[in-house]
Amino acid sequence: MGSMITLGIGGLELDWGKNNFYNNHSILFKSTDIKNTSYYYIGDIVEYKKGLSRKIYEIKRRLDLLGYHPKVLKNRYEKHLQELSCCPEVLLTYEEFYRVIINIDISKIEPKYLFQQSEFNKEVNLLEIFENMNPYITLRILAENPLNNEQDVYWSYSDIIEGGWAEEKEVLKNLDKGAEILIVTEGSSDTNILKKGLDMLYPDIADFFCFVDMKENYPFAGDGNLFNFCRGLTSIRIKNDILVIFDNDVAGVRQYNKARDLDTPNNMHITKLPIHKDFENFQTIGPDERSRTSNINGSAVSIECFLDHNYRTEYAPCIRWTSYNKNLKLYQGAMIKKDHYTKKFLELKKTDTEYDFSKIKYLIDYLYKEWLENTILQAHANSAG
C-alpha cells in the first residue's frame, strides 16, 4: 500500500500524498511546531505520532504572506478552475464556494475528506475537481470562521519516514529564501528593535523577515545613504522582496518623498514610520532650552518613540530640537536618552508582563499591512486586471 502523508485540520484532510509523491507543507509551520499529532486510519483507528501542528488562527498571517490573503482568494480560485483539464465548465462560483466553506464548523465534521461532505455536494458532484483544490485556499477561508480558531492544522509526515520514503530533514524545510522579506532601515537600532518586536509579538511570522546582518559599520545609516540604497536597487531590479523604512522626522520624510518618485520594482516597497496620536502632544525642548509639548509627527519620530517610556526608568521621554531646515522651516528633532529605552527593550524576556507593547505592536501591524497592500495584493490586482 505504501505510506501516506497528510495535511489536515481537525478530522478533515485537505491534501495528501503517498510515498515520495507529496506536496511539502512545512512552510506553514515553525520548527517549534513539532508535536504528537493525530493519524487517521481505515476502521476509525486514530494513532498519535510526531508531526507538525499549529492552531489555525496562528497560520492566517503565514498564509497572507504566502499570497493567500482573503482579497486575492477569488483570483486564485478562478485561475485554479481554469487550469483543470477534467472539467471545462466552472460549476461553482467563488462566492458559492466561499459560502459553503466559511460556514463549516470543523468540530462538527467527521474525519473524512472535506469535499465528500453532503453539504458541499447538494447540487452537483464536484469531488473530482476539488480534490485537486489548492488546500491553502480552503484553509484560509476556514480560518475566517471564529468557530475554528482553536482547531489544529497538522501535517502528519511520520509514516513516510518510517516507511523509508524520506528523511526528516527532507520533509522539514526552512522557509525558502525566496519567501523572505528583507527589511532595511536607517540604522542598526531600528533593525534590532523590529527584530525583537517580531520575536516577542509575532513569532508565527518572524521567520518571514530577515535583516541586514551588520553588527558594525551598518551600511545604510542615515536617511541619505538609505535613499542611495533604494536608487541602487531600483537600477539593478533586484529580485528579492525588500521593505525599506525611513524615519518619520524632517530628514526621513524628505528622503522618503524623493524615494517614492523612483521607479521601484513590484517586489520592493518604500515606507516610513507611521503617524501616531500619542506623538501629537509630546514633550520637547527647543534651542532656547524652553520645554513645551509639540506634535512631533513628521519632524522627530524615530523607532524609539514606539517603545514603552515608562518601563523601569526614571527618565521622562523628551525630544530635543536640533538642526533647522530653512526650506521646510522645520526643526529636526531627536529623542533624548533613546539608547536607554532601546537597551531596556532589547533586554526584555518573554515572561515579562510589565512592558507596554501597544505602540510597537501598532508599528509592526502598520508595516505588515503596508507590505500586503502594496506588494502581494497589488500584484494580484494587476494580474487580475
N, C-alpha and C positions, 0 to 999 in steps of 0.2 A: 504493500500500500504506500509506503513512503512516509515522510514526516510532514506535518502541516505547521505553518506559521501564520498567526492571525492578528489583525488589528481590530479591536472591538471596543465597545462601551457598554457597561453593564453586561447583559446577556446577549447583546447584538454584535454580530460580526459584520464589519464594514469592508474589510479587504482580507484576502487570504492567499497564501501561496503554498507550494509544495516542493520539498527537497531544496534544490538550489534555484528554483524559479519563483521569485517573490520580489515585491517592492519593498525597499528599505524605508521604514518609517521612524528610524531613530532620531531624525531631525525634529520630531515633535516633542522630544523628551530631553531632560538633562541627565548627565551621568549619575547624579544622585537619586534618580528615579527608579533604580533597580530594586525590586522587592518581589515578594511572592505574589503572583497573580493567578487568576482563575483560568483553567484549561478545561474546555468543554469537549466531551467525547460522546460517541454514539451510546445510546442507552441511558441518557441523562446522567452520565458519570462526570463529576467535576473533581479535578485534582488541582493542587496548588504548587506551582513551581516558579523558578526565577523568571522574571520578565521585567519590562518597563511599564510603569503605571503612574498616572498623574490625573488629578481632578480636571474635569473638562473646562471649568472656568479658568484654570491656570494655563490652558492651552490656547485660549482665544487670541491673546496677543501674539503668540508664536505664529498662528495661522494668518493673522493680519499681516505680519512682517514677511511671510512667505508668499503673500499675494492673494490671500483668501478673505479679505475684508468683505463684510456684507454688501458693500456698494459695488463690488465687482463680481459677485457670485452669478448674477444673471448672465453677464457676458461669458463667464467661464462655462456655465451650464449650456448655453446655446451653442457654443463652439464644440462642446463635448458631443452634443447630439449630431452636429454637422459631420463630425469625424467618424461616426458609427456607420459601418457598412451593412449591419444586419437589418436596419430599418430606415428607409429613406425619408419617411414622414415623421414630423415632430408630433407625437401623440399626446404630449402633456406639456403645457407651457410652464415656464419657470414659476410663475405666480401660483399655479395649481400645485406644482411640486413643493414649493415653499410652504403652502398652507398645510399640506399633509405632514411634512417633516417637523415644522415648528410646533405642531400640536401633539407630538409624541412625548409621552412621559415614559422615560426609559425604565423606571422602576416597575411599570405595569406591563412591560413587554416580556414575553417568554424568550428563553435563549434559542433563537433561530435567526435565520438571515432576515435583515431588515426589510428587503423588498419582497419577501414572501408573506408579509403581513396582509391580512384580508382587507384592512382599511386602505392600504396603498393600492390594491388592485380591484376596487369596486367596479370599475367600468371596463378596463382592458387589462390584459396580462402583459405587464411591462418588464417582467423578470429578466428577459434576455437582454434588454437594453441596460437596465440599471444595475445588473450585477457587474457591469463594466464601468459604472459611475466612479469618477474620481472621489475617493472617500473623504477628502478634505472639504469638498463642497457640502456633503451631507453633514459632516462633523461640525462645521462652522454654523450651520443652521440649527442643529441640535443644541449648540452652545448658547443660542439666543433665548432658549426656554429656561427660565429660572428654576423650574422644577427639576432640571437635570444637573444643576450646579455641583452637587456632591457626588455625581456619578464618576466612576473611574474609567478613563480611557487607558487601554492596555495594549501592549504589543507582546504577544506570547511567542517567544522565539526558542525556548529551550529544546523543543522536540527536534528541530533540525540540527542543533548542536549535538544532542545525544545520539542522533542518527548518523552523525559523521558527515553531514552535508555542508557544514560551515563551521568556522571557528568563531568564538565570541568576538574577537577583535574585528572580524569582517562584518559582523552584524551591528555592533555598537560603534558607529562612526561619529566623530565630532562634526559640528556644524561646518559645512563646506565653506571654504574661504570666499567663494563667490556670493554667499548669502550674508556675509558680514558687512556692516556699515562702519566705515572709518570716520570717526569724529575728530575734527581738527578745530582747535580753539586758539585764542590769543596767547595763552600761557600754560605752563605745566600745572599751575594751581587749579585752573579751570578743569583740566583733564583729570586730575586726581579727585576733585570734588564730584565730578559727574560719574566717574568710575565707582567711587564709594557709594554714591547715591543709588546707582543702579543695583549694586550688590545688596544694599540694605533694603531697598523698597521694591525692586522688580527683579529678583533673582531668576524668575521664569523666563526673562528675555535678555538678561545681562550678557549672555554669550553672543548675541547678535551684534554687539557693538565692540569695536576694537579702537585702540587709541595709538597715537604716535608714541613709540617706545623710546623716549629720550629722557633719561634721568638728569642729564646735564646738557647744557647748551641747547635748550629747546629751540628748534629751528624757526618757529613761526611766532616767537614772542613779539607782541606789539601789533597794532592794527595794520600798519603799513606792510609789514612782512606777510601778514595773513592775506592781504589783498594781492600781493605779488604772487603768492602761492596759488590763489584762485585763478589768476590770469595765466599762470604757467600750466595748470592742469587743463584749463579750457583750451589752450593751444594744442595740447597733445591728445585731447579727447580720451582721457583715461577711462578704463572700463570698470574700475572698482566703484562701488557705491560710497559716496562721500557726503557727509553733513558738515558744513562749515558754520561756525558760530562766532559772531562778533559780539563784543560787549555793547551794552545799551547806554554808552556815555557819548560825549561830544565827538571824540575821535573815532570810536567804534561805529557810530551811526553814519558819520561822513564816509568812512571806507565801505561800510555795508551798502550805502546808496550807490557808490561807484561800482561795487562788485555786482549789483543787481543788473547793471547795464551790460555785463559780459554775456557772450553767447555760450552759456554753460550747457553741457550735455544733460540728458534727461536723468542720468544716474547721479547727478550732483545737485545738491540743494544748499543755498546760502541763506542763512537767517541771522537773527540777533537775539540777545536775551530779551524776554518779554517785559511788557509794562505790567506793573502790579500796583494795586490800590494802596498797599502799605507804604509805597515809596512816594506817595503824593504829599505826605507831611513827615519828612524825615529830618532829623536834627543835623544841622550843618554849621560850619564855621567858615567865615569869609576871610579875605586877606586882611581885613581890619580887625580880625580876632573877635568880631561880634558873632554871637550864636543866635540862630533863628531856625525855624522849620521851613523846608523848601520841598518842592516837587522835583525829585532827582531823576524821574523817568526821562530818558533821552540825554541826560547830561552827566550822570555819575553812577549808573547801575553796572556793577560788576557781579560776578557769580557769588562773591562773598555776601552780597546783600540778601541772598536767598537762604542763608544759614540761620540757625537759632542764636540770636544775640543775647539771650538771657540764660543760656545754659552754663552753669558753673563758672561765672565770670563776674568780676567787679567793674568791668568796663561798660559804659553806655555806648551804643552804636552811634557813630557820628561820621559825617562826610566833611572833608576839608576841600574847599575850592582852591584850585592851584592856577594853572595857566589859563590865559584868556584868549579866546578865538575872536579876533577883530571882525572877521567876515560874518560869522554867525552871531556875534555879540553875546557869547555864552562863555561861562567858565567851565573848564574841565574839573571834575571832582573825583576824589579817591577816598575810599574808606580808611579811617584811622584804625590801627590795630587789626587789620584784616588777616594778617598771618596768625594772630591769636585765635580768631574764630575758626580759621581753616584747620589749625592744629587740633583744636577740640573736636571738630567733626571727624577728622581722619582717625582719631584715636577711639572713636565710638565702637562699642561692642553691640552685637545684635540683641543682647539681653538687657541693654539699657533702654528703659521706657520713659525716661525723663525728657528726652530730646524732642523738640517740636520740629517735625519733618514737613509741616504743611507747605512752606514756601519752596523747599527743594523738590517736593512732590509736584507742586504746581509747575515748576520749571521743567521737570522731566516729562510730565504729561504734555506740556506745550510742545516740546521738541519732538516727542513721539507723534503727535498729531501733525506737526509741520512736515515730518518725513512722509507720513502716509499720504497726506493730501497733495503734496507737491511732487511725489515720485511715483509711488505704487498706484494710487488712484488716478493720477493724471495720465500715467502710461496706459492704463486700461481704457480711460475715456478717449484717448487719441486712437487706440486700436479699434474701439467700437465705432468711432466716427469714420 
